Amino acid sequence: MKSLGVDVSRAWSIKIYGISQLAKYVPGNVFHIAGRQALGMSAGISGGILAKSTGWEIGLISVSGAVFSWLVLPLLIPFVTLPASIALILLTIVGLGYILYIFFSFHLFLAFIYQISFLLISGGIFVILLGALVQNEGGEHLQAWIFICSAYVVAWLVGLVTPGAPAGVGVRELILLFLLKGLVNDEDLLMAVVLGRILTFAGDLLFFSLSSFFLMIKKEIKNE
């Protein structure tokens, strides 16, 4: 929004996201986006600006997720080494960051860095969940965890861009099973996915509850 000339506060943005994000679980996979558009317009922001902001958001998060595909190449192409994949992802992040900063705006560059960080944290949480399940079954090596983290992010991206799948349900699981076949036991992988879904939904529900609570408090203070 700031890159488009609309100075919105961080607190307002978090509140809008918290209220609308739960709608991603509704079949169609677009209602959380429509909700943010409606809430933004009700706050007096131009619909065109909101649509452009959403376009940039989806575009950047998709590009950020696609960057991690470099790290799954060794799973698909045996002669590609992990160090080569790491070099490629670092060069891609630096190159894209430079383009966004120089040719567009600092705010878009910052959004890109935040999105890369978000995906790293998401993948890291999945790795922790899976690690708690497999324990000493050979998955403790750093290389394996890098593959698992990146595979999770790539699966998340495919689920994101698949029309109609609420929160990517079913799609992400299939991609993970395909990418990690032979690396992780299927039962452990599916259990980690289920636990990850529960954790994600609980987080989204808590986010929604807190945002709704603060919005209600704000309205009560305003009406006094």
Secondary structure as the mmCIF struct_conf table of DSSP 4:
data_model
#
loop_
_struct_conf.conf_type_id
_struct_conf.id
_struct_conf.beg_label_comp_id
_struct_conf.beg_label_asym_id
_struct_conf.beg_label_seq_id
_struct_conf.end_label_comp_id
_struct_conf.end_label_asym_id
_struct_conf.end_label_seq_id
HELX_RH_3T_P HELX_RH_3T_P1 LYS A 2 LEU A 4
TURN_TY1_P TURN_TY1_P1 GLY A 5 GLY A 5
HELX_RH_AL_P HELX_RH_AL_P1 ARG A 10 SER A 20
HELX_RH_3T_P HELX_RH_3T_P2 GLN A 21 TYR A 25
BEND BEND1 VAL A 26 VAL A 26
TURN_TY1_P TURN_TY1_P2 PRO A 27 PRO A 27
STRN STRN1 GLY A 28 GLY A 28
BEND BEND2 ASN A 29 ASN A 29
HELX_RH_AL_P HELX_RH_AL_P2 PHE A 31 SER A 42
TURN_TY1_P TURN_TY1_P3 ALA A 43 GLY A 44
HELX_RH_AL_P HELX_RH_AL_P3 GLY A 47 VAL A 67
HELX_RH_3T_P HELX_RH_3T_P3 PHE A 68 VAL A 72
HELX_RH_AL_P HELX_RH_AL_P4 LEU A 73 LEU A 76
TURN_TY1_P TURN_TY1_P4 PRO A 78 PHE A 79
BEND BEND3 VAL A 80 VAL A 80
HELX_RH_AL_P HELX_RH_AL_P5 LEU A 82 ILE A 99
HELX_RH_PI_P HELX_RH_PI_P1 LEU A 100 PHE A 104
HELX_RH_AL_P HELX_RH_AL_P6 PHE A 106 VAL A 134
TURN_TY1_P TURN_TY1_P5 GLN A 135 ASN A 136
BEND BEND4 GLU A 137 GLY A 138
BEND BEND5 HIS A 141 HIS A 141
HELX_RH_AL_P HELX_RH_AL_P7 LEU A 142 VAL A 161
BEND BEND6 THR A 162 THR A 162
TURN_TY1_P TURN_TY1_P6 PRO A 163 PRO A 163
STRN STRN2 GLY A 164 GLY A 164
HELX_RH_3T_P HELX_RH_3T_P4 PRO A 166 GLY A 168
TURN_TY1_P TURN_TY1_P7 VAL A 169 GLY A 170
HELX_RH_AL_P HELX_RH_AL_P8 VAL A 171 LEU A 179
TURN_TY1_P TURN_TY1_P8 LEU A 180 LEU A 180
STRN STRN3 LYS A 181 LYS A 181
TURN_TY1_P TURN_TY1_P9 GLY A 182 LEU A 183
STRN STRN4 VAL A 184 VAL A 184
HELX_RH_AL_P HELX_RH_AL_P9 ASP A 186 ASN A 223
#
